[in-house]
Structure formats: structure tokens, C-alpha cells
Amino acid sequence: LERPNGAVVANDGTWVVNDWLFSDKLNGLFHVFAPTGELLIKHRTRANLHGCGISDDGRFAICQTCNSDCEAHSNKLHFFDVQARKLLWRKSPECAWAQDYSFDLTNETVTLHNTHNRTSFRYSFDGNFLDRERWEDWHRAEFDRNPNGYSLITMAEQQLELLALPGQSQPNYAPTVSLLTRALQTSISPNTMAHCHRLLGEIAEKLVNVPEAIARYDAAL
């Protein structure tokens, strides 16, 4: 291990650790070791590693990557079956990155604990986000208290993903437009502002509002 960080040990002695590596590139290595020191899992990421965790019995493990220019590895939660020595799923988490993880083996859930904003949200062992409604309620309350342009855009993007799902005969883009419009009124970077205008342009194009779409695309340049 070059730069071990954030090791966590299970009750049976199985342990996980992130290797931040000595590199000028965005990458990392996630390891799972048996109590004997045998390497069970070695998973390379094309993104820096944030945190990791393991269930009390050592059967399941998890790690989180940071943002990266590699879309497949950027901001991804990785969930492993240690006994089978394989990655079960990888996805971008809906909630904020966790500093700690807890596993409920009976109900087959893993909880992401964020100590900065004091929130905890659950995923099932098959990767389903179980607390979406509660997370959305918390997010709206946070926006009302302290609007943040970047968070507003993230929420808008998540709404667009849901609106793109099959079965949306008449998608309602008004709440998403409202979020993006609010984001433009906050202090965001020029690149983020351009991204926001592009999203508004795409919505206008879907609504066949050509003048608005052109104006937004021009603003994004």
C-alpha cells in the first residue's frame, strides 16, 4: 500500500482500506483483506477515493469515489460482496457523500451517515435508494434555509432523470425550470452558469419553445 487511508475493521477481522496512491492522476485502489492478510478484493478506480466501510460480519463492503473526468468512475458508490469477491453495483448516490457507513444485515440495507449535515439515508443491498422522499423533504428545507446554486442544479438534474423515465406522458418541467432559474440568481461559476442555461435550453426545446431555446443556448456559449 502506498498511501493507506480510512481503514475499517469488521468484527471477524476482515478489513477494508483505501489506497490514495502517489500519483498526479485521479485514481485509487480499494482493498479488502482477510484476517490472515490475504487480499480478497483489489478494485482500481479512475477517481480519487473518499471513504469506505464494511459490514460487521465482513460479508459486504462499500467505497465512494470523488468527482473525476472519467464518467464511469466519477462520484460513484461501489458495493461489494466480499464472500463472492465481486462488485455487485456501482451508482452515483442521490444523497451527499458519507463519512461513515452502517449495515443492517437483517433488512439488507446500508446506511450512509454524513457527519457534516447530520443526515443518514439508506440503500438496499441491491442498490435501491430507500429514503428518497425523506431526502427530498430535507433537501427542500435546506434550500429554503440557505439556497445553494450548485445544489439547486443537482436537484434539477435529478428531476430531469426522473422525468426521462418511461411512462411520463406529460412531464411537468415547471419545478425544474424554477430550480434552475433560482440557481442562476446565486453565486455560481461561469461554467456552471453556462451548464444551467444549456439545461434550460434543452427543456425549452422539449416544450417546442424555439425562441427560448435559442436564447438559452446563446447564453450558454
Helices and strands as residue ranges (DSSP letters): E 4-9, E 15-19, E 28-33, E 39-45, E 49-54, E 60-65, E 77-81, E 86-91, E 100-104, E 109-114, E 119-124, H 132-145, H 149-163, H 174-184, H 190-206, H 210-220
